[in-house]
Structures are given as structure tokens and as C-alpha cells.
Amino acid sequence: MQTAEKKVNRFFVPSLFFSQFSVMSPSILSGLLLIEIASTFNTTIGVAAQVRTASSTISMIFAVFMGVLSVKVKHRTLMLVGASLLLVSSILCPLSPSFIVFALAYSLVGFSNAFLGPIGLSLVGEHLSSEKRGSAISWILTGAALTFVIGAPAISRLSNLGGWRFAYFGYAIPIVLITLIIFIIGIPKQQGLIESSPKNIFSGFKAVLGNVSAVSCMVANALIVASYQAILYYGSSFFRQSFEASKDLASLIIVGGALIFVFGTQFAGRIVNIFGTKKVSVYPALIGGIMIISCMNINNVWASIIFRFLGSFFVALTYVASRGLTLDQVPGFRGTMMSLNSAIQSLGSVLGTGIGGILLLNYSYPMVGIVLGLFGVVSGITYLLFTREQKVQ
């Protein structure tokens, strides 16, 4: 097996940053301008919102198939295919004459995410030493978080000038084109750490699913993702309904939370080399879960905002460290490992929003905070008891 460290150019890490910055853009655009999109196609907001649900489902299912492709196709090729699908989607969506065509075009985002998410993380393991992986992973997650900070106001301004279609042409398409160019320049043509040569395409699945620590990592990752939905998906409506916060304040809370998440990812990238990926997965997950519970179970708006921001910070630490922990579980099949992990994390997101919705219908926001917050606590316990930190260079 080759050593993981390969000489990469200065555009390698930026290419990983843009892999998430670009793939998150359609989600921000469709969420922010959902009312306008629904109005254009004369459909309800509820129906229009299902394009994102369908895209997420496609991403979850296809991520499993990526576990097969990752051992057969060069990872650089897979990344370029993923970015190309995202470009096609970004061009076809604003040109769609009907909602059906729009939904089909938007579904390509799901396929693209299945390529860019797990394979981008696999490239980190292939081309960077263990000392540099934490920083690279933090930049990947920073790319996703900064989409909210940069993308939301840019999309809002462009839509005010020319509608939601103009926002696609003025923001989404240029971002994806930049991403493609950086991919071509920054992603090495040579494969880094050569994966095992399997006798059949299912050897990777057997290696991953037969590893208790690897499976435990995926379960814990899904739980922390589900837990964070309390803040990410229900946070704005919680503040608006529980404290009668204005839209402007709710928007500022989102931006503030995103900036703190960015700070958390960058801080995590520096401390994982000191404390290790397991410790930085375990304790922030435990604390983050408690912060989520506290956020939705306190009657003071400012204290709730502080707990919300602390929740974002500690979850960010766990996100970075846990991806590093997961990445090294089965070094010979990183592509398969991260593809399965991507599918499980998507399932965690679906479970978090689904369970949160059921709790909200039958109980209230405090119960949403308690149950989903406990998911974070259980995630930390799972990392602690059932995962091993692999020493891979």
C-alpha cells in the first residue's frame, strides 16, 4: 500500500472547499426562493418543497452505489462527473417550462451530492497525511457553512433584480463553473492511496460492514446529524413562534450560527492533532446535545440564542473530528467507507427532521429539543464506547 502523503498543488484544498460550497447552493436557492418557484409553476409550497426531499432521497440511495464506483473509477473522474451534473442541473432548472421538468432537473443535485460528498473526503485520505487531514476536513465543512453566509444575501439580491431564474444564472451557474475549473486544476490526476484490489466489487462493503468500529462511527455520525436538525431545521420557527422573534432577527441568528459553525470547524482542524479525532468527537457531541436541549427549554430569548450558538460550535467540532475518525476506519476502502457514511448521514437528517416534525405535532418545541438533543448525547456515548481511533499515516 502506498503512503498517503502525495505532493498536491495549492488548489487541492480549495477544490475540496468548493465541492461543498457549490453543491449547497441549489439547496439555499430553492429554500430561500421556494415561494417564488411555487408561484411560477402554479403549485403549492408543500409540493414544491418535495423537490428537495426527492433530491435528498436520491443522494442517500445513490451514495450506496458510489461505494461500488469508488473502487472501480478514479476519484478525480468521479468528482468531475459530480460537478458536471451540478452544472447541468443549474442550467436546466431556470430554463424549465414546467414544474415536472424543474423537479427532474433539480434531482440531479442529489446525484451530484452523492459524488462530491463522500469522494471529496476520500481524496483527503488519499493525498494528505494524518496531520493535515483535520485542517482539510474543516475547510470542506467551512465551504458548506459559508454558503449560508455568502449565498443567502447574494441570492436574495439577485432575485430582487430579476427573479429566481436570474438568481440561478447570476449565482449558481458561475459558482459551479468556478468549481469545475478548480477541480481540473487542483485535484491530482494520479490516484493517491491505492485501495485494495478486491476480487469482486462487494469486498469493500464486506470490509466496512464487518468492522464494528466502522459501523459504530456511521451510527454515531447519523445520530449527531439527526440531533443538529433541531437547530438547523426547526431553529428559526422555534424562535419566531416561541419568542415572537422577527424575520430579521431569525435571519441574523441563522447567519450568526453559520459563522460560529465556521469558527468551530477551523478550531477543530487545529485541535484534532493535539487531542485526537476520537476525543474531539466524543466530548463536543455530549456537550452539543446538552446545548440543544437547553436551547429549546429555556424561557429567555437571549439565553436561548447563546445555547443555540454554543450548540453550533460544539457540533462543528464533532463534525470535523468524526469525519476524520471515520475516514481512517478502513484505509483500504475509503471510498466505500465514506459513500456508506454519506448514505447513513442522509438517513440521519431524514430521521431528525421526521421525528422532530412528529414531536412538534404531538407535543411542543421543548420536546423536540429534549429528544433530538439526547440523540447528540447518545452519539457521543457511541463514539466513546464502540469506536477505535486508527493510527494511519
C-alpha angles and dihedrals in degrees: 000000000000122000115262097234113093129166107260129179126246092263094062098088093039088054089056090047091054092046089073099028090059100040091052093053097081090050092053092045096048092045097046094043098034093120092053093046092050091048092050092056094038094239134124123270089240092057094043090052090060091075087075092047090051092047092051091049091051090049091051094049097041092048087070090054088050087066087069097042093048092067094044106039131052111260093228089058092050091051092050091049090050093051091046091054089050090052092050090050092048091052098044098045097065090041094052114126094197140024092251091057090045091051092049092048092048091051088070087071088068092054091046093052090051088057101041101040105055098026092051089057091045089057089057090058093044100050108024133065120240091260092059100040097081092056092047093049090049089056091050091055091042088058091056094047096046089058087075093048098044104021101049098058093039092051091045092052094046093048089052088055099046114353132260094305090057089051089059092051095041099043119007098046096046091048092052092046090053089049092053092050092049090047091054092049101035110036110082117242092218120076111248119208104015112231121228115281101243123207087224136009093258096062090092092055091049092050093049100040091044091057111088094199092050093050090046090053091054093048092049091046091053091050095052090047090050090048094052091056087078088069101026099046106021101027098092096047089046093058094042095048101033099041100018089239115179123246089252092055092045089051092050090051090054093050092044091050091049092051091049090048088053090051089049093052092050092047091049091052088061101043101045090076089054102043102019131245095274098055092045088051097047108046101038089050090054093046093042091055091051090049091053091051090048094047094061097036104056126087099216116088096209093048088048091052090051091051089047091054092045089050090054091049097051094041088052089055090052093046092057097041096043092053089053090047091050094044093063099044096095106013093182092059106033093145092054092043095052094041092055089043090053091053092048092047090052088052088051090054091050091048092048095052093040097049090042090054093050091049091048091052094050103030130003145270094283090060090049088054093047097048099040091040089055088054086064092049091050088048090057091048090050092052089048100048107030110029132080126207107231118214101224123159 
